């Protein structure tokens, strides 16, 4: 089974009820599966068990609460359904390498820009800003809105007026490792007040810069305000390819966050999401005198 709608519906349910008890039976009931079948399918689709996923999301929420609230560590632990402050501390330290109290002290002093850092010169660590009017947008890292770990990346509008204006936070790399393979790009995305269109994209080019494969989620766009969910693009990387580009894009006003980008090779049973860019060729030339379909 390869059903993105099942995974997205389940992740959406988890986000809406993250501070509530979420036993396997409740998740399975929401999905309409038996507990055994739900566990097996979720692990296959998400790459981890539902319990591990929920724990990782609760720890990410805990990191934000430690930095941006005055709740006690005990209250945070109980709110996120850890059995004790000790069990919460062990789990938190395993991911963040610091106990919660020390994390709160050290990281609070490092924060700038109200929870994030603007990427210097709109470029850092491989990511850069591009698009039709990139100067109308801002990209950076956010330590307050995070899916997992310590920070996420964001792209937001600043002085955008026209919905036709767009920008992308992107990377490019050589395709050598993936030539002749089918590749799945996944990431967790979140949007806020995306007025027109937001999404993830991926493009495979040859040495001349001509496009071989492309998908920008235009047939499944994100808009408005949407909570964290996992989205994927699957493309073939031909042997004569040279470069792969990818990132997130935002058209018009709003903001999009991205976290946990991952590339993986998949087999031929996983359908590609490639959007055909070429028109359909006619067998013969048509309407050479321009008279056909003329209305007088």
C-alpha positions in Angstrom: 0.0 0.0 0.0 1.3 3.5 -0.9 -1.4 6.0 0.1 -0.3 9.5 0.9 -3.9 10.5 1.8 -3.9 7.9 4.6 -0.6 9.3 6.1 -1.6 12.9 5.7 -5.0 12.4 7.3 -3.4 10.6 10.2 -0.7 13.3 10.7 -3.3 16.0 10.6 -5.3 14.2 13.3 -2.2 13.8 15.4 -1.4 17.6 15.1 -4.9 18.5 16.1 -4.8 16.2 19.2 -1.1 16.3 20.1 -1.6 17.3 23.8 -4.3 14.6 24.2 -3.9 10.9 24.8 -3.3 9.1 21.5 -3.3 5.4 22.0 -2.9 3.2 19.0 -6.6 2.2 19.2 -7.7 5.8 18.8 -5.5 6.4 15.8 -6.6 3.1 14.2 -10.2 4.0 14.8 -9.7 7.4 13.1 -8.2 5.6 10.1 -10.8 2.9 10.1 -8.2 0.1 10.5 -7.5 -2.6 13.0 -4.7 -1.7 15.4 -2.4 -4.3 13.8 -3.0 -3.1 10.3 -2.7 0.6 11.2 0.6 0.0 13.0 2.0 -1.9 10.0 0.8 0.6 7.4 1.8 3.7 9.3 5.3 2.4 9.9 5.7 1.6 6.2 4.5 5.0 5.1 6.1 7.2 7.7 9.3 5.2 8.3 8.7 5.0 12.0 6.1 3.8 14.4 3.2 6.1 15.4 4.4 6.1 18.9 7.9 7.3 17.9 6.4 10.0 15.6 4.1 11.3 18.3 7.0 11.4 20.8 9.2 13.3 18.3 6.4 15.9 17.7 5.8 16.3 21.5 9.5 16.8 22.1 9.6 19.5 19.4 6.6 21.2 21.1 8.4 20.8 24.4 11.5 22.6 23.1 9.3 25.5 22.0 7.5 25.7 25.3 10.8 25.7 27.1 12.0 28.7 25.1 8.8 30.7 24.7 6.7 30.0 27.8 7.2 30.1 31.5 5.6 26.7 32.2 7.6 24.5 34.6 9.4 21.5 33.3 7.1 19.3 35.3 4.0 20.9 33.8 5.4 20.5 30.2 6.2 16.9 30.9 2.7 16.1 32.2 1.0 18.2 29.5 2.7 16.1 26.8 1.9 12.8 28.5 5.3 11.8 29.8 4.9 9.6 32.9 7.3 11.7 34.9 9.7 14.6 34.7 12.5 12.1 34.8 11.2 10.2 31.7 10.7 13.5 29.9 14.2 14.6 30.8 15.7 11.3 29.5 13.8 11.5 26.2 14.5 15.2 25.7 18.2 14.8 26.4 18.5 12.0 23.9 17.3 14.2 21.1 18.6 17.7 22.1 21.8 16.6 23.9 20.9 18.7 26.9 18.5 18.3 29.8 15.4 20.6 29.6 16.5 23.0 32.2 20.0 23.6 30.7 18.5 23.8 27.2 16.1 26.5 28.4 19.0 28.5 30.0 21.5 28.2 27.1 19.2 28.5 24.1 17.1 31.4 25.4 20.2 33.6 25.5 21.1 32.7 21.9 17.8 33.6 20.3 17.4 36.6 18.0 14.8 37.9 15.6 11.9 36.8 17.8 12.6 33.1 17.4 14.7 32.8 14.4 17.7 34.0 12.4 17.6 35.8 9.1 19.8 34.1 6.6 22.7 36.4 6.1 22.5 37.9 2.6 19.6 35.6 2.0 22.0 32.7 1.6 23.4 30.2 4.1 24.5 26.5 4.3 23.5 25.7 0.8 20.1 27.4 0.7 19.5 30.5 -1.3 16.6 32.8 -2.2 15.4 33.1 -5.8 12.2 33.7 -7.7 10.5 36.4 -9.7 10.8 39.1 -7.0 13.0 37.6 -4.2 13.5 41.0 -2.6 9.8 41.0 -1.6 10.4 37.9 0.5 12.5 36.7 3.4 13.9 33.3 4.3 15.5 32.2 7.6 15.6 29.6 10.4 12.9 29.5 13.0 13.4 28.0 16.5 9.8 28.6 17.6 7.9 26.9 14.8 9.6 23.5 14.5 8.5 20.0 13.4 11.4 18.1 14.8 14.8 19.1 16.2 15.9 22.6 17.0 14.8 24.7 14.0 12.9 24.8 10.7 13.4 26.9 7.6 10.9 29.5 6.5 10.0 31.6 3.6 7.6 34.5 4.0 6.4 37.6 2.2 7.4 41.1 3.2 6.3 43.6 0.7 4.2 41.5 -1.7 1.2 43.1 -3.4 0.7 40.9 -6.5 -0.3 37.3 -6.2 1.8 36.6 -9.4 4.9 37.5 -7.4 6.8 34.4 -6.1 10.0 33.4 -4.4 11.7 30.1 -3.6 14.1 28.9 -0.9 16.2 26.4 -2.8 19.3 24.2 -3.3 21.0 22.6 -6.3 23.4 19.6 -6.4 24.9 17.2 -8.9 22.6 14.3 -9.8 25.5 11.7 -10.1 24.4 9.7 -7.1 20.8 9.2 -8.3 21.3 8.7 -12.1 19.1 6.0 -13.5 17.1 5.9 -10.3 13.6 6.9 -9.1 13.9 9.4 -6.3 11.4 10.4 -3.6 11.8 13.9 -2.0 9.9 14.3 1.2 9.5 17.1 3.7 7.2 18.3 6.5 5.5 21.6 5.5 3.4 24.1 7.4 1.7 27.2 6.0 0.1 30.4 7.5 -2.1 32.7 5.5 -0.8 31.5 2.1 -3.1 33.6 0.0 -2.4 32.1 -3.4 -0.1 29.1 -3.6 2.7 27.4 -1.6 4.4 24.0 -1.9 7.5 22.0 -2.5 9.2 21.5 -5.8 11.9 19.4 -7.5 13.5 19.6 -10.9 16.0 17.4 -12.8 18.0 19.1 -15.6 20.6 17.9 -18.2 24.0 19.5 -18.7 22.5 22.1 -21.1 20.1 23.2 -18.4 17.1 21.7 -20.1 14.4 20.3 -17.9 14.0 16.5 -17.8 11.6 16.0 -14.9 9.6 18.5 -12.8 7.0 18.8 -10.1 6.0 21.8 -8.1 2.8 20.5 -6.5 0.7 22.7 -8.7 -1.9 19.9 -8.9 -2.1 19.6 -5.1 -1.2 23.1 -3.9 -1.1 24.3 -0.3 -3.0 27.4 0.6 -4.4 29.2 3.7 -3.2 28.0 7.1 -2.3 24.3 7.3 -0.5 22.5 10.1 2.6 20.3 9.8 2.1 17.4 7.3 4.3 15.3 5.2 4.5 15.9 1.4 6.4 14.1 -1.3 7.6 14.4 -4.8 8.7 11.3 -6.9 10.8 11.8 -10.1 13.0 9.7 -12.3 16.6 10.8 -12.7 17.7 9.9 -16.2 21.2 8.7 -17.0 21.9 11.9 -19.0 20.9 14.2 -16.1 23.3 16.6 -14.6 21.7 18.5 -11.7 18.8 18.3 -9.3 17.2 21.5 -7.8 14.6 21.5 -5.0 13.1 23.7 -2.4 9.9 25.4 -1.3 8.0 28.1 -3.1 5.5 30.8 -2.1 3.4 32.7 -4.5 1.8 35.9 -3.2 1.5 36.7 0.4 1.9 34.4 3.4 4.5 32.1 5.0 5.6 28.5 4.6 7.9 26.5 6.9 9.8 23.3 5.9 11.6 20.8 8.1 13.1 17.3 7.6 13.9 17.2 3.9 14.9 13.7 2.8 15.9 12.0 -0.4 15.4 8.3 -0.9 15.6 5.8 -3.8 12.3 4.1 -4.4 11.3 1.2 -6.8 9.2 1.4 -9.9 6.0 0.5 -8.1 6.0 4.0 -6.6 4.3 6.3 -9.2 6.1 9.5 -10.3 4.5 12.9 -9.7 6.2 14.4 -12.8 4.1 17.2 -14.4 4.2 17.0 -18.2 5.6 20.3 -19.5 5.5 19.4 -23.2 2.3 19.9 -25.3 0.8 17.1 -27.3 2.1 17.0 -30.9 -0.4 16.7 -33.7 0.1 14.1 -36.4 -0.1 16.8 -39.2 -0.1 20.6 -39.4 -3.5 22.1 -38.9 -5.5 25.3 -39.6 -2.9 26.6 -42.0 -5.2 29.3 -43.4 -6.4 30.4 -40.0 -10.1 29.9 -41.1 -11.0 27.0 -38.9 -13.1 27.9 -35.9 -13.5 31.5 -37.1 -16.7 33.1 -35.9 -18.1 35.9 -38.0 
